[in-house]
Amino acid sequence: MCHCPPEHHDGRMTSVEAAAAAGGARVTRPPEWPPGSPQTLGQPGRARVAVAALVWLLAGASMSSLNKWIFTVHSFGRPLLLSALHMLAAALACHWGAQRPMPGGTRRRVLLLSLTFGTSMACGNVGLSAVPLDLAQLVTTTTPLFTLALSALLLGRRHHPLQMAAMGPLCLGAACSLAGEFRAPPTGCGFLLVATCLRGLKSVQQSALLQEERLDAVTLLYATSLPSFCLLAGAALVLEAGVAPPPTPADSRLWACIVLSCLLSVLYNLASFSLLALTSALTVHVLGNLTVVGNLVLSRLLFGSCLSALSYVGIALTLSGMFLFHNCEFVASWAARRGLWPRDQGGKGL
């Protein structure tokens, strides 16, 4: 005699079929993803990620090329001053939308982030003013490796095994690109490497504040921009006094480029903070390697740079590593169907 619930018979399902269906439901249950991962986002969340990523990529590529144009074409030898102006523009733009006040413990973490933020921006612009744009962008492709290590050490984040494997082609591609294009002064490359390490640390700090302290992007950008501006403005007054002649007020083209660079910096930072709140620091920097391709094209068009064959091999390796990182679940399921990957590892979270 059947003792299954009557609704099974109402749908003309036998007890055996009901048990099979329940077992099948248990087998085909979707994997549990950690909170905040891209897989848990609904359609509106994914749309916000797509829009923020598009704005971030376009603003980042445009800002890097424009900054290099300012340093090269207009002979603006004050990268620290330009960085300070970027932070001042962010403070002015976010002043009315920021939420105040914040707890004392959060404020201390924000001050530490401001120190990292300002130092990484200063080192990045100093390095960009001394090396070609294509080489400056290729150095930044190693940022995901530093971010992966720091997120595991400082935040205890666990990553998919294929994401760990993706660091291989990412960093090997960067090494090939650097080997093919290493023609810049060592000082400029040193500043870029320091900026790359600090950028990874900055993203881990930002991700923790945005996701753990529940700060919004506008509030965090405003809170970090003011201390960063004070740090960068003081450094510019001390280190760049007498280095280069100050820009004249009559140079309208230079000032137009500086204002546009500040606006792009605000857009870039707001989009970056929004992406970090929706995804993770590692995802943002791996996605940021897409800007390398755009900046290399702009470098070729604007500054006449020409890459070697080894650099193109490096770009291909970098893009393949980025594809593996973002599609690790797809690659794992494809390999599991062919017996190349253990099936019990295909559904682990990022």
N, C-alpha and C positions, 0 to 999 in steps of 0.2 A: 504493500500500500504506500502511496506517495504521501510524504509528510512535508513537502515543500510549500512555501507560501502560496496562497491562492492566486496572487497576481501573475505567477508564472503560467498557470493554466488559462488565465484570462487572455494572455497573449499567445495561447496555444504553444507553450514551451513546456517540454517535459522536464522532470527533475534532473535527468542526466544532462539535457541541454543547458539547463540553468547552471548546473555545477561547472560545465565546460566553459560557459560564458563567463562565470565568475572567475574561474582560473585564468581564462584568457585575459580578462581585465586586469588581473594581478600581474600577469606577465608583461602585458603591453602598457602598463602604467608609465607615464612619462617620468623621466628622471627628476629628482628634486634638486633644484638649483639654489645656490646660496642667495640670500636676499641682496638686492642691489645689482645682481649680474644682468647682462643684457638679455638673457633668456627669460627673465621674469618680467620684463617690460611688456606692457600691452602695446597695441597699435599706436595710440597717441605718444607713449614714451619713445617708441622707436622712431616716430616722426620727429620728435624733438631732438633725438640723438642725430638723425640724418641732417636736420637743418643746422644744428650747432656744429657738426663736423664739417659741413660745406662752408659755413662762414669762417670757421677756424682755419681750414686749409687755404681758402682764397685770401683771407686777411694775412695769414702767416707768410705765404709766398710773396704777396705784394709788398708787405712791410720789409722783408729781408732785401728784396731787390731795390726798393726805394731807399732804404738806409745805405746800401752800397752805392747807389747813385749819388746820394748826398755826400758821402765820404770821398768818392772818386771824382765825379764831374764838378761838384761845387767846392772841392778841397776843404771840406768842413772837418777840421782836425780835432773835434771835441766830442768824442763818443760818450764820455761820462755826462756831459751837459745834455746831449740828446736823450740819454737814458733818464736823466732827471726830469726832462720835459715830458717824457712819456708817462712817468709816474704822476706828475702834476696834472696832466690831462685826465688820467684815470680818477684822481681824487675829485676833480671838478665835475666830471661826468657822473660819478656815483654818489655825490654828496646828498642829493635829495631822495634817493631811493634806498639808502642804507638804513638798517635797523640798529638803533642804539638804545641802551648800552649793552655790553656783554659781560659775562662773569670774569672774575679775576684770573682764574686758571686758563680760560680760553684766551684772554688778552695776552698772557705770557707766551702762549703757543703762537699767537698771531705775530708777536714781536720777533720771535725766532724765525718764523716764516718770512717776515719782512727783511731780515738780515740775509737769508738765503736768496730771496727774490731779487733784492737790489744787487747783491754781489754777482749772481749769475747773469743778470742783464748787463751789468757793467763789463764783465769779462767777455760776454758774447759780442757786444758792440766794439770793444777794443780789438778783439780778434778779427771781427769782420772788417774793421778799417785797415787791417794790415795784410789780409790774405785775400785771394780771389773768392768770389761768391760761390763758385762750384765747390772749391775745397772746403769752405766754411760749412756748406750744407752737408757734404759727405762726412765730415767729422761728427755732426749731430746724429748720424744714423746709429751710433753706438749707444745712444741714450737708453733704449729699451733694456739693454743688458744691465746697466747700473740701476735702473728702476726695478727690474726683476729682483736683483739681489737685495736692494734696500726694502722693497715691500715685503720680502720674505723675512728679513732680519728684524725690521722695526715693527711691522704690523702682523707678522705671522701668517701672511696670506699663502694659501696653497694654490698651485697652478697645475694645469693639465700637463701631462708628460710631453705631449707634442708641442705645447707652448715653450717648454724648456728646450726641446729639440730645435724649435724655430730660431732660437738665439744663435745657433751655429751659422746658418747661411746669412743671417742678418749681420753678424759681426765679421764673418769672413768676407762678405761683400764690401763692408766698409773698409776692411784692411786692404782688399784689392784696389778699391777706388783710391785710397790714400797712397798706396804704393805707386799707382800710375800717375798721380798728380802731385806728388810731394816735391814742390818747387818753391814753397813759401818760406819766409823767415821763421826760424824756430820759435821766436817770441810770440808771434801771432798764433801759431799752432798750440802753444802752451796755454794761452788764454782761452782758446776754444775748447781744449780738453778739460780745463777747470770748469768752464761754463757748462759743459756737457754733464760732468759729475754733479754739479750743483743743481742743474735742471732736473735730474732724476730725483735728488733729495727734495727739491721744492715740490715736485708733483706728489710725492708720497705725503709730505706735510699737508698740502692742499687737500688731497683726497681724505685724509684723516679728519681734518676740520670740517669739510663739507658733508661727509657721511656720518661721522660720529657726533660732532657737535651740532649738526643740522643747521649750519649757516648757509644762507643763500649766496649766490655768486656775487651779487652787487655788494652785499655787506662785507664779504671777505675781501673783495678787491679794494673797496674803500678803506678798510681797516689796515691793509698791508701797503697801500700806495703812499699814505702820508709818511710813515717811518722810512720807507724806501726812498721817497723824494728827499727827505732830510739827509739821509746817508749819502745819496748820489750827488746832491747839490754841494754838500761839504767836501766830498772827494773831488768834484770838479773845480771848486774854488782853490783847493790846495794843490792838486796835481796838474791841472790844465791852465793855470795862470801863466801867461806869457808863452805857452807852447805854440799857439796859432793866433793870428789876428782875429778879433771878434767879428762876427758878421755885421755888415752895415745894414741899417734899417732900409736903405734904398734897394737892397738886393731882394726884390719881390719874388723872384723865382725860387730862391733858396728858402725864404720864409714860407712860401706856399708848399714846398716839399716837406718842410719841417712840420707844418700844421697837418698836412695829409698823413705824414708818418705817425703823428700823435693820435689822430683819429683811428688809423688802422691798428695801432697798438691797443687802444681801448676795446675795439671790436675783437681783436685777437684774444686778449686776456679774458674778456667776458665769455666768449665762446669756449675758451679753454677751461675756465672754472665751471661752466655749465656741463661740459663733457665729463669732467672729473666727478661731478656730483651724480651723473647718470651712469657712468661706466667705471673705469678704474684708471689709475696713473699709467699702468703698463699699456693698456689698450690705446690710450691717447698718444703715447710716444711711438708705438708701432704704427698707428695710423698716420702719425706725423711724417713718417718716411715717404709718404706720397708727395709731400711738398718738395722732396729732393728732386724728383723728376721735373716738376714745374719750375723750380729755381734753376736747374741745369739748362732748361730750354731758354729761360729768360736771360741767364748768364751768357748763353751763346748769342742771343739776339742783341742784347744791350751792350755787352762788353767784349764780344768777339772771342770768348773762351772756347777752346777746342779740347775735348777729352781724348785720352788715349784708349786703345782697345781694351787694356786691362781695367780701366775705369768702367767701361760699358759692361764688362763681365761682372764687375762688382755691383753695378746697378741691378743687373739681372738676378744675382744671388740675393741681394737685399729685398727685391720685390717678391721673390719666391719664398723667402723667409716670412715676409709679411703676410702672404697668402696662407701659408701654413698656420701662422698664429691665429688669424681671424677665422679660419675654417677648420680648426683642429677636430671638432666633433664630426664634421662631414668626412674628413680624411680618415678618422678613426673608424667610423661606420663602414666606409668603403673598404678599408683594409680588413675589418672584421668579417665582412661577407666573403672575402677571399682567403680567410684563414691566416692573414698576416698580422693581425692585432687581436689581443685577448678581448673577448666580448664583454667581460665584466668591467673593463676600463673605458668603454665607449661612452658611458653616461655620467662621468664625473664632472663636477662643476669646474668653472674657470677660476 
